[in-house]
């Protein structure tokens, strides 16, 4: 696995998601009998669409909002919000932060 690091992103800058190149599984019997090289086609990753998950919404944090208020708005628990969005024990959220919420 290769991890490429770059400069830290600026506050509010979008996060770029790059496709993950997956290792090609090789069958030894196929390799031994192959007479010409076969090109492996890169697979295009598929990401779930918003329409494919009608109970998944994205909430943008506004000034003055708390995890508790957001949890009540969507009928979920604060612990759910924290686990879905990798929020630590300090309960820190920022204005403009996008939170993933799975509505019950």
URSUL-V970607 format. One line per field, one symbol per residue. phi: phi as a letter, one per 20 degrees, with the letter a starting at -180 (. if undefined). psi: psi as a letter, one per 30 degrees, with the letter a starting at -180 (. if undefined). Layout:
BEGIN
phi: ???
psi: ???
END
This chain:
BEGIN
phi: .ddedbggffgnffeedefeeefeedegffffefdcfdeeefeefddfefffcfedcddefdgnfcgffffffdmcefffgfffdlefffleccfnfedecdff
psi: kkjklakkllkfklkkjkkkkkkkkkkeeeeefkflkkkkkkkkkkkkleffifgklkkkklkfkleeeeeeefhlleeeeeefghkaffhkllkfkkkkkjk.
END
